[in-house]
Amino acid sequence: MWLDGVSWQVVSLHGRDVTLRAGTVVQRVAVAELALRARPMGHQVVDRDPAAVVLSSLSKGQREVLEGRAAHVRSVLAATADGATLQSALQTKAQELDVSVRTLERWTAAYRTGGITGLADAQIRNRYGRSVDSRWDATCLSVLDRYVDGRPRRWAR
């Protein structure tokens, strides 16, 4: 499955958690969070930059801001998985961060749609759109998709 722009393999299930592996990296994720964020293999989102492109275009400070926002959104989602309502979790987190509930609602919606890259500022996400034809990006994604499992696959005809 795809999660935050990375291809992950499910290694094992542990009650409400799933252990995932991407190469040598192993990660444990709550099933509820996985259901909100993961995409099945083969699913391509061509209307936005691939996660690796977005994340590699960020400065260290910008990346830290995104990771911080993602952590806050994940804590809101985790609170809802533990029985709190989304609205109460958003209100609690908004008070903690001194931001509006609406800001957290936007962050949560963006995170659910695009993972950590969904939280990237629109100017960052769209800066490649002016100079790179979207068909080029779609073609590159199509070619890279053939190598997802480490072996080239034949072109679909």
N, CA and C atoms as a LAMMPS dump frame, in Angstrom:
ITEM: TIMESTEP
0
ITEM: NUMBER OF ATOMS
471
ITEM: BOX BOUNDS ff ff ff
-5.0000000000000000e+02 5.0000000000000000e+02
-5.0000000000000000e+02 5.0000000000000000e+02
-5.0000000000000000e+02 5.0000000000000000e+02
ITEM: ATOMS id mol type element x y z
1 1 1 N 0.838 -1.174 0
2 1 2 C 0 0 0
3 1 3 C 0.882 1.235 0
4 2 1 N 0.299 2.361 -0.403
5 2 2 C 0.997 3.644 -0.365
6 2 3 C 0.628 4.358 0.921
7 3 1 N 1.618 4.897 1.602
8 3 2 C 1.398 5.663 2.823
9 3 3 C 2.419 6.784 2.842
10 4 1 N 1.965 8.011 2.827
11 4 2 C 2.843 9.19 2.816
12 4 3 C 3.864 9.123 1.685
13 5 1 N 3.43 8.656 0.518
14 5 2 C 4.285 8.629 -0.648
15 5 3 C 5.289 7.496 -0.694
16 6 1 N 5.165 6.519 0.199
17 6 2 C 6.094 5.402 0.255
18 6 3 C 5.305 4.101 0.111
19 7 1 N 5.893 3.142 -0.601
20 7 2 C 5.287 1.826 -0.759
21 7 3 C 5.624 0.983 0.469
22 8 1 N 4.586 0.472 1.175
23 8 2 C 4.762 -0.31 2.397
24 8 3 C 4.155 -1.69 2.215
25 9 1 N 4.746 -2.662 2.87
26 9 2 C 4.223 -4.019 2.901
27 9 3 C 3.725 -4.296 4.311
28 10 1 N 2.532 -4.893 4.426
29 10 2 C 2.014 -5.27 5.737
30 10 3 C 2.765 -6.512 6.193
31 11 1 N 3.421 -6.412 7.363
32 11 2 C 4.197 -7.518 7.905
33 11 3 C 3.353 -8.346 8.864
34 12 1 N 2.618 -7.665 9.757
35 12 2 C 1.796 -8.393 10.722
36 12 3 C 0.735 -7.479 11.315
37 13 1 N -0.276 -8.105 11.909
38 13 2 C -1.355 -7.396 12.59
39 13 3 C -1.242 -7.659 14.081
40 14 1 N -1.482 -6.618 14.886
41 14 2 C -1.415 -6.73 16.345
42 14 3 C -2.625 -6.015 16.936
43 15 1 N -3.754 -6.686 17.021
44 15 2 C -4.951 -6.046 17.567
45 15 3 C -5.352 -4.846 16.748
46 16 1 N -5.149 -3.642 17.303
47 16 2 C -5.514 -2.395 16.623
48 16 3 C -4.354 -1.779 15.842
49 17 1 N -3.209 -2.459 15.792
50 17 2 C -2.022 -1.939 15.109
51 17 3 C -1.603 -2.845 13.962
52 18 1 N -0.894 -2.265 13.005
53 18 2 C -0.346 -2.989 11.864
54 18 3 C 1.141 -2.676 11.807
55 19 1 N 1.962 -3.687 11.583
56 19 2 C 3.39 -3.461 11.367
57 19 3 C 3.628 -3.434 9.873
58 20 1 N 4.288 -2.355 9.409
59 20 2 C 4.569 -2.15 7.993
60 20 3 C 6.071 -2.139 7.764
61 21 1 N 6.477 -2.528 6.542
62 21 2 C 7.893 -2.484 6.191
63 21 3 C 8.047 -1.851 4.81
64 22 1 N 9.015 -0.937 4.715
65 22 2 C 9.418 -0.344 3.443
66 22 3 C 10.935 -0.461 3.398
67 23 1 N 11.435 -1.448 2.658
68 23 2 C 12.88 -1.699 2.645
69 23 3 C 13.334 -2.15 4.01
70 24 1 N 14.245 -1.383 4.623
71 24 2 C 14.755 -1.734 5.946
72 24 3 C 14.019 -1.017 7.068
73 25 1 N 13.075 -0.155 6.716
74 25 2 C 12.337 0.623 7.712
75 25 3 C 11.079 -0.136 8.125
76 26 1 N 10.885 -0.29 9.426
77 26 2 C 9.7 -0.945 9.965
78 26 3 C 8.954 0.079 10.807
79 27 1 N 7.636 0.093 10.669
80 27 2 C 6.819 1.082 11.363
81 27 3 C 5.536 0.423 11.849
82 28 1 N 5.085 0.814 13.028
83 28 2 C 3.819 0.297 13.564
84 28 3 C 2.796 1.423 13.523
85 29 1 N 1.614 1.145 12.937
86 29 2 C 0.598 2.162 12.715
87 29 3 C -0.748 1.635 13.201
88 30 1 N -1.553 2.505 13.783
89 30 2 C -2.903 2.122 14.194
90 30 3 C -3.741 1.834 12.954
91 31 1 N -4.556 0.803 13.018
92 31 2 C -5.402 0.422 11.891
93 31 3 C -6.314 1.58 11.494
94 32 1 N -6.863 2.298 12.48
95 32 2 C -7.751 3.429 12.188
96 32 3 C -7.02 4.495 11.381
97 33 1 N -5.787 4.784 11.752
98 33 2 C -4.999 5.772 11.032
99 33 3 C -4.675 5.278 9.63
100 34 1 N -4.335 4.016 9.519
101 34 2 C -4.018 3.415 8.227
102 34 3 C -5.214 3.49 7.289
103 35 1 N -6.384 3.238 7.822
104 35 2 C -7.593 3.286 7.004
105 35 3 C -7.836 4.683 6.457
106 36 1 N -7.446 5.696 7.205
107 36 2 C -7.644 7.074 6.76
108 36 3 C -6.578 7.537 5.771
109 37 1 N -5.346 7.052 5.927
110 37 2 C -4.222 7.611 5.183
111 37 3 C -3.723 6.773 4.026
112 38 1 N -3.851 5.46 4.09
113 38 2 C -3.219 4.59 3.095
114 38 3 C -4.035 4.508 1.822
115 39 1 N -3.338 4.23 0.726
116 39 2 C -3.971 4.02 -0.567
117 39 3 C -3.495 2.677 -1.098
118 40 1 N -4.379 1.946 -1.79
119 40 2 C -3.95 0.657 -2.341
120 40 3 C -2.904 0.85 -3.426
121 41 1 N -2.072 -0.163 -3.625
122 41 2 C -1.058 -0.106 -4.68
123 41 3 C -1.748 0.086 -6.018
124 42 1 N -1.102 0.81 -6.901
125 42 2 C -1.665 1.054 -8.22
126 42 3 C -2.501 2.313 -8.268
127 43 1 N -2.877 2.856 -7.088
128 43 2 C -3.664 4.084 -7.059
129 43 3 C -2.717 5.251 -7.304
130 44 1 N -3.004 6.031 -8.303
131 44 2 C -2.155 7.177 -8.603
132 44 3 C -2.954 8.456 -8.489
133 45 1 N -2.357 9.436 -7.893
134 45 2 C -2.959 10.752 -7.801
135 45 3 C -2.116 11.652 -8.681
136 46 1 N -2.63 11.97 -9.859
137 46 2 C -1.839 12.705 -10.835
138 46 3 C -2.05 14.202 -10.714
139 47 1 N -3.074 14.631 -9.978
140 47 2 C -3.368 16.052 -9.908
141 47 3 C -2.505 16.785 -8.886
142 48 1 N -1.558 16.117 -8.251
143 48 2 C -0.635 16.782 -7.328
144 48 3 C 0.737 16.154 -7.464
145 49 1 N 1.738 16.844 -6.947
146 49 2 C 3.097 16.334 -7.04
147 49 3 C 3.24 15.049 -6.249
148 50 1 N 4.067 14.126 -6.727
149 50 2 C 4.367 12.945 -5.912
150 50 3 C 4.995 13.386 -4.594
151 51 1 N 4.742 12.624 -3.551
152 51 2 C 5.207 12.987 -2.214
153 51 3 C 6.704 13.246 -2.171
154 52 1 N 7.478 12.402 -2.825
155 52 2 C 8.933 12.566 -2.782
156 52 3 C 9.358 13.897 -3.381
157 53 1 N 8.679 14.334 -4.435
158 53 2 C 9.013 15.617 -5.061
159 53 3 C 8.689 16.757 -4.112
160 54 1 N 7.511 16.702 -3.509
161 54 2 C 7.115 17.766 -2.581
162 54 3 C 8.072 17.814 -1.4
163 55 1 N 8.298 16.667 -0.77
164 55 2 C 9.128 16.649 0.434
165 55 3 C 10.569 17.028 0.148
166 56 1 N 11.1 16.624 -1.001
167 56 2 C 12.485 16.966 -1.319
168 56 3 C 12.637 18.443 -1.663
169 57 1 N 11.546 19.106 -2
170 57 2 C 11.628 20.52 -2.352
171 57 3 C 11.58 21.435 -1.132
172 58 1 N 11.357 20.871 0.041
173 58 2 C 11.222 21.671 1.246
174 58 3 C 12.557 21.9 1.936
175 59 1 N 12.659 23.052 2.577
176 59 2 C 13.825 23.302 3.421
177 59 3 C 13.659 22.487 4.701
178 60 1 N 14.719 22.395 5.479
179 60 2 C 14.661 21.65 6.737
180 60 3 C 13.585 22.245 7.652
181 61 1 N 13.513 23.557 7.717
182 61 2 C 12.514 24.222 8.551
183 61 3 C 11.092 23.948 8.086
184 62 1 N 10.88 23.996 6.767
185 62 2 C 9.547 23.709 6.223
186 62 3 C 9.151 22.265 6.516
187 63 1 N 10.098 21.347 6.369
188 63 2 C 9.822 19.939 6.639
189 63 3 C 9.464 19.742 8.11
190 64 1 N 10.167 20.414 9.011
191 64 2 C 9.875 20.306 10.437
192 64 3 C 8.482 20.84 10.758
193 65 1 N 8.089 21.94 10.097
194 65 2 C 6.742 22.486 10.3
195 65 3 C 5.693 21.461 9.865
196 66 1 N 5.899 20.853 8.676
197 66 2 C 4.952 19.846 8.183
198 66 3 C 4.889 18.64 9.108
199 67 1 N 6.038 18.175 9.558
200 67 2 C 6.061 17.016 10.453
201 67 3 C 5.364 17.334 11.776
202 68 1 N 5.543 18.557 12.261
203 68 2 C 4.861 18.973 13.487
204 68 3 C 3.348 19.005 13.298
205 69 1 N 2.916 19.578 12.173
206 69 2 C 1.472 19.617 11.895
207 69 3 C 0.913 18.206 11.752
208 70 1 N 1.658 17.343 11.054
209 70 2 C 1.206 15.959 10.869
210 70 3 C 1.079 15.257 12.215
211 71 1 N 2.018 15.49 13.122
212 71 2 C 1.961 14.873 14.446
213 71 3 C 0.72 15.346 15.212
214 72 1 N 0.404 16.63 15.097
215 72 2 C -0.786 17.154 15.77
216 72 3 C -2.059 16.544 15.175
217 73 1 N -2.117 16.437 13.86
218 73 2 C -3.293 15.835 13.215
219 73 3 C -3.426 14.375 13.623
220 74 1 N -2.294 13.65 13.637
221 74 2 C -2.351 12.236 14.047
222 74 3 C -2.839 12.104 15.485
223 75 1 N -2.463 13.027 16.359
224 75 2 C -2.929 12.934 17.748
225 75 3 C -4.433 13.201 17.828
226 76 1 N -4.941 14.1 16.981
227 76 2 C -6.391 14.329 16.926
228 76 3 C -7.094 13.067 16.443
229 77 1 N -6.568 12.467 15.387
230 77 2 C -7.179 11.247 14.839
231 77 3 C -7.089 10.093 15.828
232 78 1 N -5.99 10.001 16.551
233 78 2 C -5.84 8.95 17.556
234 78 3 C -6.853 9.143 18.683
235 79 1 N -7.096 10.4 19.057
236 79 2 C -8.078 10.673 20.114
237 79 3 C -9.469 10.238 19.67
238 80 1 N -9.786 10.427 18.393
239 80 2 C -11.105 10.007 17.908
240 80 3 C -11.19 8.486 17.863
241 81 1 N -10.068 7.821 17.59
242 81 2 C -10.055 6.352 17.592
243 81 3 C -10.257 5.804 19.001
244 82 1 N -9.883 6.603 20.002
245 82 2 C -10.044 6.178 21.394
246 82 3 C -11.394 6.583 21.979
247 83 1 N -12.304 7.076 21.14
248 83 2 C -13.662 7.347 21.6
249 83 3 C -14.058 8.803 21.683
250 84 1 N -13.115 9.731 21.591
251 84 2 C -13.479 11.149 21.631
252 84 3 C -14.127 11.533 20.299
253 85 1 N -14.994 12.529 20.344
254 85 2 C -15.565 13.001 19.089
255 85 3 C -14.527 13.858 18.378
256 86 1 N -14.639 13.932 17.061
257 86 2 C -13.689 14.728 16.283
258 86 3 C -13.732 16.179 16.729
259 87 1 N -14.921 16.714 16.935
260 87 2 C -15.044 18.116 17.315
261 87 3 C -14.378 18.402 18.659
262 88 1 N -14.562 17.517 19.644
263 88 2 C -13.939 17.754 20.948
264 88 3 C -12.419 17.627 20.851
265 89 1 N -11.937 16.663 20.058
266 89 2 C -10.489 16.514 19.878
267 89 3 C -9.908 17.736 19.176
268 90 1 N -10.631 18.256 18.182
269 90 2 C -10.165 19.461 17.481
270 90 3 C -10.138 20.663 18.414
271 91 1 N -11.163 20.811 19.238
272 91 2 C -11.212 21.942 20.165
273 91 3 C -10.076 21.878 21.184
274 92 1 N -9.818 20.705 21.71
275 92 2 C -8.735 20.539 22.681
276 92 3 C -7.388 20.873 22.045
277 93 1 N -7.146 20.348 20.855
278 93 2 C -5.874 20.585 20.171
279 93 3 C -5.752 22.049 19.753
280 94 1 N -6.842 22.666 19.322
281 94 2 C -6.81 24.081 18.928
282 94 3 C -6.412 24.965 20.107
283 95 1 N -6.953 24.67 21.288
284 95 2 C -6.574 25.429 22.482
285 95 3 C -5.101 25.218 22.807
286 96 1 N -4.652 23.979 22.687
287 96 2 C -3.246 23.659 22.982
288 96 3 C -2.299 24.428 22.063
289 97 1 N -2.648 24.516 20.769
290 97 2 C -1.767 25.142 19.78
291 97 3 C -2.031 26.63 19.597
292 98 1 N -3.112 27.134 20.188
293 98 2 C -3.537 28.517 20.021
294 98 3 C -3.794 28.841 18.54
295 99 1 N -4.54 27.938 17.895
296 99 2 C -4.994 28.154 16.521
297 99 3 C -6.507 27.93 16.515
298 100 1 N -7.141 28.295 15.415
299 100 2 C -8.589 28.107 15.331
300 100 3 C -8.937 26.651 15.046
301 101 1 N -10.148 26.27 15.424
302 101 2 C -10.64 24.926 15.122
303 101 3 C -10.686 24.754 13.602
304 102 1 N -11.057 25.816 12.893
305 102 2 C -11.135 25.75 11.435
306 102 3 C -9.766 25.427 10.824
307 103 1 N -8.708 25.99 11.364
308 103 2 C -7.365 25.675 10.875
309 103 3 C -7.076 24.191 11.03
310 104 1 N -7.411 23.64 12.185
311 104 2 C -7.204 22.201 12.409
312 104 3 C -8.096 21.36 11.513
313 105 1 N -9.299 21.818 11.24
314 105 2 C -10.164 21.092 10.31
315 105 3 C -9.536 21.037 8.922
316 106 1 N -8.961 22.154 8.475
317 106 2 C -8.287 22.186 7.165
318 106 3 C -7.077 21.265 7.159
319 107 1 N -6.269 21.307 8.229
320 107 2 C -5.104 20.432 8.323
321 107 3 C -5.524 18.973 8.279
322 108 1 N -6.581 18.634 9.023
323 108 2 C -7.044 17.25 9.077
324 108 3 C -7.542 16.786 7.713
325 109 1 N -8.311 17.625 7.047
326 109 2 C -8.81 17.265 5.711
327 109 3 C -7.653 17.106 4.727
328 110 1 N -6.682 18.008 4.793
329 110 2 C -5.523 17.929 3.892
330 110 3 C -4.695 16.678 4.173
331 111 1 N -4.547 16.355 5.448
332 111 2 C -3.773 15.168 5.838
333 111 3 C -4.474 13.894 5.392
334 112 1 N -5.783 13.853 5.552
335 112 2 C -6.539 12.677 5.122
336 112 3 C -6.452 12.487 3.613
337 113 1 N -6.421 13.57 2.884
338 113 2 C -6.362 13.506 1.426
339 113 3 C -4.972 13.173 0.914
340 114 1 N -3.945 13.819 1.476
341 114 2 C -2.615 13.677 0.904
342 114 3 C -1.495 13.337 1.857
343 115 1 N -1.822 12.906 3.077
344 115 2 C -0.765 12.61 4.032
345 115 3 C 0.008 13.87 4.377
346 116 1 N 1.257 13.7 4.728
347 116 2 C 2.061 14.854 5.139
348 116 3 C 2.206 15.87 4.004
349 117 1 N 2.248 15.409 2.762
350 117 2 C 2.378 16.347 1.638
351 117 3 C 1.127 17.184 1.452
352 118 1 N -0.017 16.675 1.898
353 118 2 C -1.241 17.461 1.824
354 118 3 C -1.167 18.707 2.685
355 119 1 N -0.311 18.684 3.693
356 119 2 C -0.144 19.83 4.589
357 119 3 C 0.804 20.883 4.026
358 120 1 N 1.476 20.549 2.924
359 120 2 C 2.422 21.504 2.325
360 120 3 C 1.669 22.698 1.769
361 121 1 N 2.251 23.843 1.895
362 121 2 C 1.681 25.075 1.382
363 121 3 C 1.408 24.944 -0.116
364 122 1 N 0.308 25.505 -0.576
365 122 2 C -0.083 25.394 -1.99
366 122 3 C 0.994 25.951 -2.92
367 123 1 N 1.697 26.982 -2.507
368 123 2 C 2.758 27.535 -3.353
369 123 3 C 3.873 26.525 -3.57
370 124 1 N 4.193 25.752 -2.547
371 124 2 C 5.229 24.725 -2.674
372 124 3 C 4.736 23.611 -3.588
373 125 1 N 3.501 23.149 -3.36
374 125 2 C 2.969 22.047 -4.161
375 125 3 C 2.828 22.417 -5.621
376 126 1 N 2.5 23.657 -5.906
377 126 2 C 2.207 24.053 -7.28
378 126 3 C 3.392 24.662 -8.024
379 127 1 N 4.526 24.818 -7.38
380 127 2 C 5.607 25.533 -8.05
381 127 3 C 6.178 24.775 -9.235
382 128 1 N 6.023 23.454 -9.281
383 128 2 C 6.509 22.706 -10.42
384 128 3 C 5.513 22.716 -11.565
385 129 1 N 4.256 23.002 -11.259
386 129 2 C 3.212 22.97 -12.272
387 129 3 C 3.426 23.978 -13.383
388 130 1 N 4.114 25.065 -13.111
389 130 2 C 4.333 26.092 -14.117
390 130 3 C 5.418 25.703 -15.11
391 131 1 N 6.384 24.906 -14.686
392 131 2 C 7.513 24.624 -15.565
393 131 3 C 7.563 23.19 -16.079
394 132 1 N 6.796 22.285 -15.484
395 132 2 C 6.82 20.891 -15.905
396 132 3 C 5.418 20.497 -16.355
397 133 1 N 5.343 19.984 -17.551
398 133 2 C 4.071 19.533 -18.1
399 133 3 C 3.532 18.383 -17.257
400 134 1 N 2.265 18.441 -16.868
401 134 2 C 1.672 17.408 -16.017
402 134 3 C 1.701 16.038 -16.694
403 135 1 N 1.726 16.009 -18.03
404 135 2 C 1.805 14.727 -18.73
405 135 3 C 3.151 14.049 -18.477
406 136 1 N 4.202 14.842 -18.315
407 136 2 C 5.518 14.296 -18.006
408 136 3 C 5.475 13.611 -16.633
409 137 1 N 4.892 14.307 -15.65
410 137 2 C 4.773 13.724 -14.31
411 137 3 C 3.973 12.428 -14.364
412 138 1 N 2.861 12.433 -15.094
413 138 2 C 2.024 11.232 -15.189
414 138 3 C 2.787 10.081 -15.839
415 139 1 N 3.58 10.378 -16.872
416 139 2 C 4.363 9.345 -17.541
417 139 3 C 5.43 8.79 -16.607
418 140 1 N 6.108 9.671 -15.875
419 140 2 C 7.125 9.22 -14.92
420 140 3 C 6.515 8.328 -13.847
421 141 1 N 5.36 8.717 -13.326
422 141 2 C 4.688 7.897 -12.32
423 141 3 C 4.3 6.543 -12.902
424 142 1 N 3.862 6.527 -14.134
425 142 2 C 3.48 5.276 -14.782
426 142 3 C 4.676 4.332 -14.896
427 143 1 N 5.822 4.88 -15.298
428 143 2 C 7.032 4.062 -15.422
429 143 3 C 7.491 3.575 -14.052
430 144 1 N 7.518 4.469 -13.073
431 144 2 C 7.946 4.081 -11.732
432 144 3 C 7.02 3.038 -11.125
433 145 1 N 5.73 3.115 -11.433
434 145 2 C 4.776 2.145 -10.907
435 145 3 C 5.104 0.726 -11.363
436 146 1 N 5.735 0.59 -12.527
437 146 2 C 6.11 -0.742 -13.013
438 146 3 C 7.165 -1.381 -12.128
439 147 1 N 7.883 -0.596 -11.336
440 147 2 C 8.984 -1.11 -10.518
441 147 3 C 8.643 -1.16 -9.027
442 148 1 N 7.377 -1.055 -8.669
443 148 2 C 6.971 -0.998 -7.27
444 148 3 C 7.466 -2.194 -6.481
445 149 1 N 7.359 -3.391 -7.041
446 149 2 C 7.765 -4.574 -6.289
447 149 3 C 9.226 -4.959 -6.525
448 150 1 N 9.998 -4.072 -7.156
449 150 2 C 11.424 -4.328 -7.356
450 150 3 C 11.762 -5.001 -8.669
451 151 1 N 10.754 -5.455 -9.374
452 151 2 C 10.976 -6.095 -10.671
453 151 3 C 10.169 -5.332 -11.716
454 152 1 N 10.736 -5.133 -12.897
455 152 2 C 9.951 -4.446 -13.929
456 152 3 C 8.771 -5.284 -14.364
457 153 1 N 7.663 -4.63 -14.573
458 153 2 C 6.482 -5.321 -15.102
459 153 3 C 6.256 -4.834 -16.531
460 154 1 N 5.592 -5.626 -17.29
461 154 2 C 5.32 -5.27 -18.675
462 154 3 C 4.31 -4.134 -18.739
463 155 1 N 4.41 -3.374 -19.781
464 155 2 C 3.45 -2.286 -20.006
465 155 3 C 2.065 -2.862 -20.199
466 156 1 N 1.077 -2.213 -19.616
467 156 2 C -0.327 -2.609 -19.863
468 156 3 C -0.704 -2.1 -21.245
469 157 1 N -1.355 -2.93 -22.008
470 157 2 C -1.75 -2.501 -23.358
471 157 3 C -3.221 -2.432 -23.487
